[in-house]
Amino acid sequence: MFTIIDIIQITARELGLSQKSVTSTVKMLDEGNTVPFIARYRKEMTGELDETQIRQIEERVGHYRALEQRKEEVIRLIDEQGKLTDELRNKIEKAAKLSEVEDLYRPFRQKRKTRASMAREKGLEPLAEYLLSFPAAGSVEAEAAKYLTEDVPTVEDALQGAMDVIAEDIADDPKVRGWVRDYTRRHSYLVSRAKDAEQDSVYEMYYEFKEPFSKVPAHRVLAINRGEHEEFLQVSIAVEPEPILTWLNENFVRENSITTDLVERAAADAYKRLVAPAVERELRAELTDMASEQAINVFSKNLRSLLLQPPVRGKMVLGVDPAFRTGCKWAVVDQTGKLLQVGVVYPTPPQNKVREAEAVFTRLIEEYGIEVITIGNGTASRETEQFVAGLIQKLNKPGLAYVIVSEAGASVYSASKLAIKEFPDLDVSQRSAVSIARRLQDPLAELVKIEPKAVGVGQYQHDVPPKRLDESLAKVVESAVNHVGVDLNTASAPLLSYVSGINATVAENIVRLREENGVFENRKHLSSVPRLGPKTFEQCAGFMRISGGDNPLDATPIHPESYELTYRLLESMGASLDELDTPELRHKLVHLDIEQTAEELEAGVPTLKDIIEALLRPGRDPREDLPKPVFRTDVLSIEDLKSGMELKGVVRNVVDFGAFVDIGIENDGLVHISELSDEYVRNPLDVVAVGDVVTVRVLSVDLQRNRISLSMKS
């Protein structure tokens, strides 16, 4: 069995990390420390591992611990049958994969009635042993005749029953399962055919499809699976059987015996009837798991990029939720996201009340000093955009612009309990307009209110295991929130619940205490929050920000446990907190010898570096370094596009085969993976991320299918 030391050694080797780092990380995880906390505030102990590496350790160690639990269970189950040998126990304990453990357990697993079990009940197992003795002479028929009974009326029945026993024994042999699985994995093809070749569908490219198993990309696997599920496709794994049958004969059949042919037939039956279907199921599941993990990985990276879009602060915003028949709902929010007014206009078909809508929007722009109009990208977005762009040109107000924002999930939020609690007097569509407005001001704070699956940056998200997807996306949100930090005095309960160590109950308690007693003046006051104990305080305090409080350090990512070190650092430089955010202090910090100072202060170099970074940029949002959204004053139509035209756009979604870019028209254009760069691109995420502002060139426009092909090549 693997001990924790074995597991740490294996994990360290697999991930290319030091055993010391892995050991420390596992110990801290086992003690209940969160990944963001360990990554940020325990760098000396981990050797400066990042969140990704820590989560990989968490996943691998969890995997091997689960493997050991399964080994213990299998050993117990076999032992209860009285069939556990020292050799078998040793094999199970040394197994490095779950599939190896299950292969070893298979012969002892409770089976439904099989042809072999019925043959055994009829007393034909000794006949099977006779066939496997490979006698050089004698009569097989005469031997089989000894086993004739009322249940076994003919020699053929007896021999068939004996071969069924042999076939099942071969099929249950762990060595056979492992070898056939490995061979099939390396030499097979994923094949799909149309159930009805005459039927039109989106799966026509897979009506006659064949690709090596080991090379099928994740998105293709999930597409084929969906086509199979919707009953357009028949899918199988095809492999040449002859090499497999040859290997089985070499391992289980002896030549020059009167039973050679019968055992060969049994071996072939073992493969075709028992092993091949099982291996196909296993490999299809393996392929689907791989594809699902890739899809989840793409979704996770896209979600992180979306959550970390730069906030556009300090602007009065008019948010618009477009629609046709029911009109465009609008909401005005101030610079802090506070709702000021809501309403509806009807500039789109069928009502086309353009003048009335212009009058309303002009009044709002003048009255509130609107600087940006945000438009959701859903139904009627195109028509609403044309209306807004036309109005901006008419008004000719410098600084007034519009931006298209993804409204994915806005309807989910607007119908949620949270939205009802936040805006009880608004209807669903009005709440959606508020969400669309706020997404520009602080995407993270708004998007955490929405189930991650609903934010519109996934790839085949409905085709992957929901639980695994939810777990992965929750970790992404947690990582993003803690990377940015939250304002303790303005953050909503949903946002607070993602802070390291904080659960939904404690988040609600923080908000309730804030409402009852007023703003938090310092981080220490967190200890008065019900159910927020010392351990939780340790985990969360560094990620909470307080602006204008008692202690300027509370506005930084510096953890309270490092305040004393920070004071000593400032003292060593002849500086004080009063100099925070001044050129003088920045000059001193930039020219500091960190290694020497760390030695003098008996501090860890990584911690000291983080403190210095925080003092250099007090209160700065890490998202501010990212490019801002593209603001527009005019609008294009697909008919305006010409081959060779160069445009600015925003990456809306990244998938395995490329990236979808918003270039200011109704439909996003696709930059195929082959057009992302002049260099070879293995993974689109290596080149672009959701929210990136990119320059693209129009390759082609398909007006009939509303498809635009773009290139980012020079």
JOJO-V713941 format. One record per pair of residues at least 4 apart in sequence whose ideal C-beta (glycine too) atoms are under 7 Angstrom apart, sorted by the first residue. I is the first residue (numbers start at 1). J is the second residue. Records with the same first field share a line. If there is no record, write none. Layout:
BEGIN
I=J / J
END
This chain:
BEGIN
1=68 / 71 / 93
2=6 / 7 / 64 / 68
4=8
5=9
6=10
7=11 / 61 / 64 / 65
8=12 / 19 / 22 / 23 / 26
9=13 / 19
10=14 / 64
11=15 / 22 / 57 / 60 / 61
12=17 / 18 / 19 / 22
14=60
15=53 / 56 / 57 / 60
17=21 / 22 / 53
18=47
19=23
20=24 / 47
21=25 / 46 / 47 / 49
22=26 / 57
23=27
24=28 / 45 / 46
25=29 / 38 / 46 / 49 / 54 / 57
26=30 / 57 / 61
27=31
28=33 / 38 / 42 / 45
29=33 / 58
32=535
33=37 / 38 / 539
34=38 / 500 / 501 / 539
35=39 / 51 / 54 / 55 / 58
36=40 / 51 / 478 / 479 / 482 / 500
37=41 / 500 / 539
38=42 / 46 / 54
39=49 / 50 / 51 / 54
40=542
41=542 / 559
42=46
43=48 / 606 / 607
44=604 / 606 / 607
46=54
48=606
49=53 / 54
51=55 / 479
52=56
53=57
54=58
55=59 / 475
56=60
57=61
58=62
59=63
60=64
61=65
62=66
63=67
64=68
65=69
66=70
67=71 / 98
68=72
69=73
70=74 / 98 / 101
71=75 / 92 / 93 / 95 / 101
72=76
73=77
74=78 / 92 / 101 / 105
75=79 / 84 / 89 / 92
76=80
77=108
78=83 / 84 / 88 / 105 / 108
79=84
81=108
83=108
84=88 / 89
85=89
86=90
87=91
88=92 / 104
89=93
90=94
91=95 / 104
92=101 / 104
95=100 / 101 / 104
96=100
98=102
99=103
100=104 / 178
101=105
102=106
103=174 / 177 / 178
104=174
105=109
106=172
107=172
111=117
113=117 / 118
114=118 / 168
115=119 / 164
116=120 / 164 / 165 / 167 / 168
117=121
118=122
119=124 / 161 / 162 / 164 / 165
120=124 / 125 / 165
122=149 / 151 / 152 / 161
123=147
124=128 / 147 / 152 / 158 / 161 / 162 / 165
125=129 / 165
126=130
127=131 / 143 / 144 / 147 / 158 / 162
128=132 / 162 / 165 / 166
129=133
130=143
131=162 / 166 / 259 / 262 / 263
132=166 / 263
134=254 / 257 / 259 / 260
135=257 / 258 / 259
136=256 / 257
137=258
138=143 / 258
139=143
140=144 / 258 / 259 / 262
141=145 / 155
144=155 / 158 / 159
145=155
147=152 / 158
148=152 / 153 / 158
152=157 / 158 / 161
153=157
155=159
156=160
157=161
158=162
159=163 / 262
160=164
161=165
162=166
163=167 / 262 / 265 / 266 / 269
164=168
165=169
166=170 / 263 / 266
167=171 / 266 / 269 / 270 / 273 / 274
168=172 / 274
169=173
170=176 / 248 / 252 / 266 / 267 / 270
171=176 / 270 / 274 / 275
173=177
174=178
175=179
176=180 / 275
177=181 / 275
178=182
179=183 / 247
180=184 / 244 / 275 / 279
181=185 / 279 / 282
182=186
183=187 / 244
184=188 / 237 / 239 / 279 / 283
185=213 / 214 / 283
186=214
187=239
188=213 / 237 / 238 / 239
189=210 / 211 / 212 / 213 / 238
190=211 / 213 / 216 / 237
191=209 / 210 / 236 / 238
192=206 / 209 / 224 / 233 / 234 / 235
193=207 / 208 / 233 / 234
194=207 / 232 / 233
195=231 / 232 / 233 / 234
197=207
199=232
201=232
203=227 / 232 / 233
206=224 / 227 / 233
211=215 / 216
213=237 / 283
216=220 / 221 / 287
217=656
218=222 / 290 / 291 / 294 / 295 / 656
219=223 / 459 / 460 / 655 / 656 / 657
220=224
221=225 / 287 / 288 / 291
222=226 / 291 / 295 / 460 / 463
223=227
224=228 / 233 / 235
225=229 / 288 / 463
226=230 / 463
227=232 / 233
228=233 / 235
236=280
237=280 / 283 / 284
241=245 / 271
242=246
243=247
244=248 / 271
245=249 / 268 / 271
246=250
247=251
248=252 / 267 / 271
249=253 / 264 / 267
252=263 / 267
253=260 / 263 / 264 / 267
254=260
255=260
256=260
259=263
260=264
261=265
262=266
263=267
264=268
265=269
266=270
267=271
268=272
269=273
270=274 / 275
271=275 / 276
272=276
274=278
275=279
276=280
277=281
278=282
279=283
280=284
281=285
282=286
283=287
284=288
285=289
286=290
287=291
288=292
289=293
290=294
291=295
292=296 / 464 / 465 / 468
293=297
294=298 / 656
295=299 / 459 / 460 / 464
296=300 / 464 / 468 / 469 / 472
297=301
298=302 / 459 / 654 / 655 / 656 / 685
299=303 / 457 / 458 / 459 / 461 / 473
300=304 / 472 / 473 / 476
301=305 / 685
302=306 / 457 / 653 / 654 / 690
303=307 / 452 / 455 / 457 / 473 / 476
304=308 / 476 / 479 / 480
305=689 / 690 / 691
306=443 / 447 / 455 / 457 / 690 / 691
307=443 / 444 / 447 / 477 / 480
308=444 / 480 / 623 / 626
309=443 / 691
310=623 / 624 / 626 / 628
311=441 / 442 / 443 / 621 / 623
312=372 / 440 / 441 / 628 / 629
313=335 / 441
314=335
315=335 / 371 / 372
316=334 / 335 / 368 / 369 / 370 / 371
317=333 / 372 / 374 / 437 / 440 / 441
318=330 / 332 / 364 / 370 / 373 / 437
319=330 / 331 / 333 / 374 / 433 / 434 / 436 / 437
320=328 / 330 / 373 / 374 / 375 / 376 / 384 / 433 / 436
321=328 / 329 / 376 / 407 / 429 / 432 / 433 / 436
322=328 / 348 / 375 / 376 / 378 / 379 / 380 / 381 / 384
323=327 / 328 / 379 / 380
324=348 / 349 / 350 / 379 / 380
325=350
326=429
327=344 / 345 / 346
328=344 / 345 / 347 / 348 / 384
329=344 / 429 / 430 / 432 / 433
330=342 / 343 / 344 / 345 / 433
331=339 / 342 / 430 / 433 / 434 / 437
332=340 / 341 / 364 / 368
333=337 / 338 / 339 / 340 / 434 / 437 / 438
334=338 / 340
337=438 / 441 / 442
339=434
340=368
342=426 / 430 / 433
343=360
345=356 / 357 / 360
346=351 / 353 / 357
347=353 / 354 / 357 / 384 / 387
348=380 / 383 / 384
353=357
354=358 / 387
355=359
356=360
357=361 / 387
358=362 / 391
359=363
360=364
361=365 / 391
362=366 / 395
363=367
364=368 / 370
365=370 / 395 / 400
371=399 / 400
372=401 / 402 / 403 / 440 / 631
373=388 / 402
374=403 / 405 / 436 / 437 / 439 / 440
375=381 / 384 / 385 / 388 / 402 / 404
376=381 / 405 / 407 / 410 / 436
377=381 / 404 / 405 / 406 / 407
378=407
380=384
381=385 / 404 / 666
382=386 / 666
383=387
384=388
385=389 / 404 / 635
386=390 / 635
387=391
388=392 / 402
389=393 / 402 / 633 / 634 / 635
390=394
391=395
392=400 / 401 / 402 / 633
395=400
401=631 / 632 / 633
402=632
403=440 / 629 / 630 / 631 / 632
404=662
405=436 / 439 / 440
406=456 / 652
407=436
408=454 / 455 / 456
409=413 / 450 / 454 / 455 / 456
410=414 / 432 / 435 / 436
411=415 / 432
412=416 / 450 / 451 / 454
413=419 / 435 / 449 / 450
414=419 / 428 / 431 / 432 / 435
415=419 / 428
417=421
418=422 / 449 / 494
419=423 / 431
420=424
423=431 / 434
426=430 / 431
428=432
429=433
430=434
431=435
432=436
433=437
434=438
435=439 / 446
438=442 / 446
439=443 / 446
440=629
442=446
443=447
444=448 / 480 / 481 / 484
445=492 / 495
447=455
448=477 / 481 / 494 / 495 / 498
449=492 / 494
450=454 / 455
452=473 / 477
453=458 / 461 / 469 / 473
457=653 / 690
459=655 / 656
460=464
461=469
464=468 / 469
465=469
466=470
467=471
468=472
469=473
470=474
471=475
472=476
473=477
474=478
475=479
476=480
477=481 / 498
478=482 / 498
479=483
480=484
481=486 / 495 / 498 / 499
482=499 / 500 / 543
483=622
484=621 / 622 / 623
485=543 / 545 / 557
486=491 / 495 / 496 / 499 / 543 / 544 / 545
487=491 / 545 / 547
488=520 / 544 / 545 / 546
489=514 / 519 / 520 / 546
491=495 / 496
492=496
493=497 / 507 / 508 / 511
496=502 / 507 / 510
497=502 / 503 / 504 / 507
499=540 / 543 / 544
500=539 / 540 / 543
501=536 / 539 / 540
502=506 / 507 / 536 / 540
503=507
504=508
505=509 / 531
506=510 / 529 / 531 / 532 / 536
507=511
508=512
509=513 / 529 / 530 / 531
510=514 / 529
511=515
512=516
513=517 / 528 / 529
514=519 / 520
520=525 / 546
521=525 / 549 / 550
522=546 / 549 / 550 / 551 / 554
523=541 / 544 / 546 / 554 / 560
526=532 / 537 / 541 / 544
527=532 / 537
532=536 / 537
533=537
534=538
535=539
536=540
537=541
540=544
541=559 / 560
542=557 / 559
545=555
546=554 / 555
547=555 / 619
549=554
552=577 / 580 / 618
553=558 / 563 / 566
555=618 / 619
556=614 / 618 / 619
557=614
558=562 / 563 / 566 / 611 / 614
562=566 / 607 / 611
563=567
564=568
565=569 / 601 / 603 / 611
566=570 / 611
567=571
568=572 / 601
569=573 / 601 / 611
570=575 / 576 / 577
572=597 / 600 / 601
573=588
575=579 / 585 / 588
579=584 / 585
580=585 / 615 / 618
581=618
582=586
583=587
584=588
585=589 / 615
586=590 / 616
587=591
588=592
589=612 / 615 / 616
592=597 / 612
593=597
594=598 / 605 / 608 / 609 / 612
595=599 / 605
596=600
597=601 / 608
598=603 / 604 / 605 / 608
603=607 / 608
604=608
605=609
606=610
607=611
608=612
609=613
610=614
611=615
612=616
613=617
614=618
620=624
627=693
629=650
630=648 / 650 / 693
632=664
635=664
636=640 / 664 / 665
637=665
638=665 / 666 / 667 / 701 / 703 / 706 / 708
641=645 / 698 / 701 / 708
642=698
643=698 / 699 / 700
644=697 / 698
645=698
646=695 / 697
647=663 / 696
648=693 / 695
649=661 / 662 / 663 / 694 / 696
650=661 / 662 / 691 / 693
651=659 / 661 / 688 / 689 / 690 / 691 / 692 / 694
652=660 / 661 / 662 / 668 / 690
653=660 / 690
654=659 / 684 / 685 / 688 / 689 / 690
657=672 / 673
658=670 / 671 / 672 / 673 / 676 / 684
659=671 / 676 / 684 / 688
660=668 / 670
661=668 / 669 / 671 / 694 / 696 / 710
662=668
663=669 / 696
667=706 / 708
669=696 / 708 / 709 / 710
670=708 / 709 / 710
671=675 / 676 / 696 / 710 / 711 / 712
673=681 / 684
675=710 / 711 / 712 / 713
676=681 / 684 / 687 / 688 / 712
677=681 / 687 / 712 / 713
678=713 / 714
681=686 / 687
682=686
684=688
685=689
688=692 / 694
694=712
696=710 / 711 / 712
697=710 / 711
698=708 / 710
699=709 / 710 / 711
700=709
701=708
702=707
END
